Amino acid sequence: MGGGPVGLGLAVELGQRGVATTVVEKTPEIHRIPKGQNLTQRTMEHFRSWGIDAAIRAARVMPPAYPAVGVNAYGNLMSEYAHPWFRRSDVDSFYFAANERLPQYATEAILRKRGGALEHVDTRFGLSAIGVDQDGDRAYVTTSREVIEADYVVGCDGSRSLVREHAGIGETRSDHDRRMVLLVFRSRQLHDILDGRFGHAAFFNVLHPELDGYWRFLGTVDAAENWFFHAPVPPTATADNVEAGALLRAAVGVDVAMEVDYIGFWDLRIAIAETYQQGRIFVAGDAAHSHPPYGGYGINTGLEDARNLGWKLAAVLKGWAPARILDSYSEERRAVFASTARDFIESFIENDRVFVAHHNPDINKEDFEKAWGTRRAGSTRAVNVFEPHYEGSRLVFGPAGGESSAVGSHTMTARAGHHLPPSDEGLFDMLGYDFCLVTGADNDADAFITAADILGVPLTVARVSDKALSDYQTSMILVRPDHYVVWTGDRAAGADAEAVLRRATGT
């Protein structure tokens, strides 16, 4: 349910695994609002697995090699206090793909095309759902034309999810009581001003004492004339009374000629579903978790939901994992989003609120500049420590007392519960769609091969160089289908290998 990027991504993940999937989406056309632009390295790994990474990069509307880096400024963008911020490329070397930047509508168009080309994916655009139900054996979606019967239903239908509501899944909300405006506009003058001042940058966040820690933030869509802009506005603001020029001037610091194409509003809040599963019904993406577009976590988090849930659904439907493996979806993904909200999004707001309350260059310039210098020195932290992992998952051999979280560290060492880094250039394609045992050319993999055959678990063996194993600091790595590490070790007897695979599949 829902044919945005998350629903389409899940359909592609399932369709490539031979699982018959129907996508129901009420909107025939794609909305051309430039949201969800920052695509992380993990997301680009998903796209590579789904066979669309080349198409995504070819669709890029930004100039070639234009960096996905931001600017953080105090007061306005003409002030003397500004520094680079959120340079995602800093961690490129720890992933099999570099990050990218593309408007969501372009990403969605490519996913629609890919889903439509798969034999097992049936896309039904322009079809509205009016009800969702389930019994012990099946799930049902009632539309305006028919009742669709399936093994499972996944609600990828946005923050006002009908699926979540009809499944009786509650939400926990953190409401910031802030009305925000979204302006989509054109201004070549703005590009010339900011490019001349900062060089190439893709997005700009502005702190101001009057905002109480919230941002005025804007981003370029094509590094030419197309822009989006978010800012706090009074509760009474409407499209008829909002002063777009004045809002932009407050952020930029000078008057800028602009042509407004769209004005919308949204309420700044963070919400998370109390569970991501109710029987045969699941939620993913904004239906499971929603938040303000701070840091570009939205589309990336939703696509990781799709990748996580997709292989587990396929495992159950193909018969090589029990249905209880599906419980791990909510456990793993909900913990990661709760951490993303708490340790990044809410933390941004609270830290900025404290900063503007205690430091002001008009009151004490020396104190402000010292604090601003500290802030600038820590500007890369959010990228370097954002490393979602499943150390606390029941399916992996994580550390004692480990907890799944969005806070981690980047290293070439293979660690249970963490994504596999790219020590060997050709390894990504060897990982494939199934479980994969990564080991050396001379290491004995028979115990795992035998155990996989006994359990009916699809397993491939990837032989890598001694250099790769040295980087990983182990001689054997079991990687699950979404390319997270289950287990690392030096050797495994037959009983140990079977125990590892049983745990990895929830058996």
N, C-alpha and C positions, 0 to 999 in steps of 0.2 A: 504494500500500500504506500503510494508516493513515488513519483518518477523523477525526483530530483537527483542530485549526484549520489546520495547515499543509497536510495532505492535502486538506481541503475547500477551502481557499483556492486551491490549485493547480487543483483540479477546476473551480472557478468561473472562474478565469482562462482555462483551456482551453475550457471549455464555452461561455463568451461569445464565444470566437473560432471556434466551430463545430467544435471538435476532439472527437471521440467519446472519452469518458473513463470508466473504471470505477474506483470507489472501493471498496476491500475493507477492512473494519474488523471485528475480531473481537468488539468490545464493542457489543451492541445499545443499551445505555443510556449516558447521559452521566454521568460521575463528578462529583459535586458537591463537589469539593475546590476551594476558592477560590484557585487559582493563576493566574498570567499575567494580572494585573489591569491593569497599567499599559499603556495603548495610546498609542504615540507619535503625533505628527503625521503621520509617513510612513505608519504603519499606517492611520490614519483616511483618508489619501488613497487607499490601496488599497481600503478599504471603500467609499469614494465611487465609485471606478471599478467596483467589483463590485455597486453598487446597493443596498448595505445600510447606508450610514452613518446614515440616518435611523432605521432599526430599531435599530442599536447605541445611538444616543443615547436613543431611547425606552425601551430596556431598562435604562437606568442605575438602579442600586439605591441609589447615593449621592444625597443631597439635591441639587437643582439648584444648579449653580455651586459645589458643594463642591470646593475646590482639590485637585489631585493634588500636594500638597507634603508633604515629610517633615520629621522632626525628628531631629537627631543629638545624642546626650547622652553625657556621661561618667559612669561609675559606675552610675547608674540614672536614671530619668525624674523623680525628685524632687530631683535635685541642682541646684545653682545653675549648672551648666555645660551649656547646651543652646542650640542655634540651628537656624533653618530650614535645610533641605537638599533638594537635588534638585527644584527647582521647574521642572517641564517647561514650564510656560506661558511662561517667559521667552523661548522661541524660537518661540512661536506665529506671530508675524508673518512668519516666513520660510517658511511652509508654507500650502498651500491649505486646510488643515483644522486645527482646534484638537485638542489631545490629549484623551483620555478615560480613564475608569477603569471597568472592568467585569470581574466574575469570568469566568474562562475558560469555565466551563460555560454561561454565558449567551451569550457570543460564539459558542461552538461550536453552540449550538442555532440561532442565526440563520444561520450558515453551512450547517448541515444543511438548513434550509428553503430557502435560496437555491439550493443545489446540486440539491435535489430538484425544483425548479421549472424547471430548465434541460433542454431537450430532449436535449442531447448528453451529459448526466451521468447515469450509472447508479450508484446507491449501493447497496452490498450490506453491510448491517450484520449482525453475528452470524456472519460467515464468517471462518474462520481459515486463514491461509496456512501451508503446511508446507515449501514449497520455492520457489526462484527460480532461473531458468536463462536462458541466451541462446545464440543462434548468430549467424552473421554478418548475418542478415536480420530476426530477430524475437527477442522476449523472452517468457518464459513464467513464470506464477505458478501453482503447484500448490496447490490448496486442499483441504479435506476433502471437497469434493463434485465438483470439476471442475478442469480446466486452462484457465487464461485466457491467450490469446495476444494479444500487442500489439506495436506498434512499439517502445515504450519502457516501462520500469518505473521508478517513482520511489518510493524507500523513505522514507516519512514516518512510520515506525513506531517512533519513540522511541529512547532512548539504548541500549536492548538490541536494536537493529535486526536482525531476521532477514534483511532485504534486504542490509544492509551485510555481514553475515557470509557469506551465500551468494555475494555478488559478490566475496568475497576482499579487501575493502577494510579495511586496517588502521587503527588509531587511535594517535594520540599523546596520552598522558595526563599530567596534572599532578595527582598525588594528594596531598591535604593531610592524609591520615590523620586525618580528623575525622568522627566520627559526629554527625549532627544529628537533632534531633527536630522534627517538625511537629505542633503542636497546633491543632486547630480547635475553638473553644469559643465560648460565649455569656457576655457579662458587660455588662450595662447600667451597672453601677457603674464599670467601667473607662472606658467612654465618657465618663461624667460627670466623672471625675477628670481625664482627659487633655484633654477639650474645655475644661474650666474652667481648666486650667493653660496650655495652648498655643493655645487657639482652634482653629479648624478645621485639622486635619492628617490625612493619610491613612495614614502609616506612620512608624515610629519605630525608629531604630537606636541601640543602646546599646553603648558601648565600656567595657571594664573591664580592668584590668591582668592579671587571671587568665585572660583569654581569648586573650592573645597575638595581638591584632589581628583576631580573628574577632568576629562580632556576635551579640548577642541582638537579634532584630528582630521586630517585630509590626506588623500592619496591620489597619485596620478594613475590613470588607466592605461594610457598609451605614450606617456612622455612627450606629448604634443599639446593637446588642448582639452582632453576629456578628464574630468575630475569627479571625485566624491568627497563629501564633507559631512562630518557629524559634530554636533555641538549641543550642550544643554540649553534648553529653552524653557520659558515659563509654562506652567500647566495649561494655560489658556491659549497657547500658540496654535495657530491653524495655518493652512496653506495660504489663506487670504491675508493674514496679518503678520506673518513672519517676515522679518527684514533680512533677506538673504545677503545683501551687500554689506550691511552693518555687521552681521555675524562673521562673514569672511574677513572683513577689515580688522575685527578684533583679534582674529587668529594670525593674520599675516602681518599686520602693522601698517599697511598702506592700502589705499583704495585700489581695487582691481576691476577692470572691465570683465563682465561675466554674462553668459546667457544660460539661464536655468532651464533644464530639461525635465526635472522631476523634483517634487518635494514630498517627503513622507515623514512619518513620525513613529517612534518606538519607545517603549518604557524600559529603562535600564533595570534589569533584574537578572538574577541567576536562578535557574530551576533545575532540579534533578529528580528523575522518577525514583520512587521508593524501591522499585525493583525493575529490572529490564525484561522480566519474563513473568507471565501468568499463564501456566499450563502450556498450551500450544500457541500462545500469542506472545510476540516479542516486540520491543520498541528499539529503535536505533536512531542515531543522528539527533536532530532537534526534538524529536518526539521523546527521546530519553533524557536529553540535557540541552539547555539553552543558556546563552550568556551574551553579554555585549561583545562586539567585535574588537576586543582588546587583544592584540598579539596574534590574530589570525589563527585561532585554535579551532574554530567551528567546523569548517568543511573537513579539515584534516582529522579531527577527532571522530567525526561521523564516518569517514571512509575507513578508519581503523576499526570501528564497530563492525562494518560490513565484512572486512577481511577476517576478523575474529570469529564472527558468527557463521560466516559462509562455510568454512571448512568443517565446522562442527555439525551443522545441519546436514551437509553432504555425507559426513562420516556415519551419522545415524541412519539416514535414508539409504545409504549403500550397504549398511549392515555390519560395518566393522568397528563401531563404537556404540555403547549403550546410550539410551536417551538421557541418562543422568549427566553425561558430559556437557549437555546444554546448560546445566546449572552454572558452569564455570564462566559462561559468557557474561552474565550479570555480575558475578563476583569480580571478575578481572576488569571489565570495562567500567563498571560503576566506581570502583576504587580509584581508577586512573582519572576519571573526570572529577571526582570529588577533590582529588589532589590538585588537578589543573585549576579548578575554581578557587580553592583555598590558597594554594601556594603561589599562584601566578596572577590570575585576574583580580581576585579580592586583594591580594597583596599589593598589586600595582596601585589600586585606588587608596588603600590605607597608607602605604608608604608616601604617596604623593600628598595625601591630606596632611600627614605629619610634617612633611617637608615645607609646604607652603604656609603652614601655621607657625612654624618656628624660625624660618629663614626668609628675610626680605631685604633685597639690596638697598631699598630706600630707607631702611631703618638701621641696618648694620651691614655695610658692604663687605667688610673684611670677613665677618662670620659667614655671610652668604657665599662668598667666593670659595671659602674653605669647604663648606658643605657641598657646593656645586662640584668642586673638584673631586670630592669623594664619590659623589653620584656618578660623575663622568667615568671615573676609574672602574666602577662596578657595572657599567652599561652593557657589558657582554654577558653578565651572569645569567640572565633569563634564557638565553639561547644555549649556553653551555651546560646548564643543569636541567633543562627540559629534556628528559630522556625517559619516557614512559616505559614501565616494566611490570612484570608479573611475578616478582619474587615471592609473594605470598600465595600464589595459586596452588590449588590442590593437584594440578597437572604437571608441575615442574619440581625439580629437585633444588629449590632455592635454599638460601642460608637459613639456619635456625632462627626463628622469630622474624623472618622476612615479611615485609608488607608490600603489596602492590601499590604503585605510586607513579606520579608524573615526574617526581624529583629523582634524579639519578646523576650519573656521570658518564662521560664518553671515554671509552678505552678500546683498544684492539683485543683485549682479553675476552675470550668467550665465557659468558656467565649465564648460568641457569636463570631463566625468567626474563632475559634481555634479548633484544634483537641481535642477530648475527652481523658483526661488522665485516667489511670486504677485504680480508687479507689476501685472497687469491682472485685475480682479475676475472677468470672464467667461471668462478664458483656460482654466481647467481643463477646462471642458466642450468647448472647441474642440480641446484636445489629443487627445481621443478614444483609440482603441485602437491607432492606427498610428503610423508616423513622422509628425512634424509639423514643418513649417517655420514658425517664428514670425518675422514680419517686419512692416514698416509698410505703411500703406495704399497708398503710392505706389512701393514698392520692387518691382523686377522679379523675380518668382519663377520665370520661364519655364525657366531653366537647370535648376533642381531638378525641376520638373514633367516636363520632357523626359527627364532622366536617370532619374527614377523609372519613367517609362513604358517606357524601354528595358530597365531591369533587372527590371521587374515588381514593384517594391517599392511597397506601399501607402503613399501619402503624402497628407496633407492640408496645407492652408496656412491658418494663423491670422493674420489681420490685426489688429494691436494699435495702440494710440495711440502718438504720439510720446513721451508721458510714460513709457509702459512701456518703450520702447526706450532712453530716456535712463536709466532706472533700471537696465536690464540692461547698459548701456554697450556696446551693439553694435547693428547694424541687422538682423542675421540670426542665427537660432539654429535648429539642427537638433536636435530632441528625439526620442529613441527611444521605443518603446511603454511602457516603465516610467517614463517622464518624467524620465530622466536626459539631460543635455545631451551630444550627440556633438561638436558643432562650433559655433563662433561666428565671424562674419566680417562684413565690410562689403559684399562682393559676391562672386559666383562666376561664372566663365565656364563654358561647358558642360562642358569636360573636367574642371574642378575639382569641379563639382557631382557628376559621375559618380564621381570618385575618392572624394569624401566618402561617398557612399552605398555604394560598394563596401566601403570600410573598415568602415562602420557595420554592415554585414550579413555581414562575414566573407567576402566574395566574392573 
